[in-house]
Amino acid sequence: MPLIISYQKYIDAQITRILHLPEDPVTHNPIGTELATIDELTYVSLPDGVTLPADQPAEIAANIQTVTLTPALRDAIKAASPHYQLINARVTEQIRTRYSADDEIKCLRIAPSTETDAWNAWVEECRAWGRAEKSALGL
């Protein structure tokens, strides 16, 4: 299960300090995903086995915390996270590669049928992908 941490960004008139994420040694891209900021706390998901670099800005180092998600906090992060919303949109886009909204309504009207079974199997495949992506974020 990914680790979710929180911290408070440091912002003043001249500078904003944010968390330093670990870096992929090959691509030099950051490893981890900023999920959302809620009530001045920013929530970040780190993949299994990944730890934060020790060299964090002094202004935020003291307030980095490991988060235990309550149902209410999980729901708040889901509602505020653009990543979570993007996964939902991509699930819908995947479904639409085979079925329009009108096709889906038709399948609901003609159920049970072979056509409905095929539609349902595709939708469940797309949803399973979305659940796996959300799980990879710790949500």
Order of alpha helices (4+ residues) and beta strands (2+ residues): beta-beta-beta-beta-beta-alpha-beta-alpha-alpha-alpha-alpha
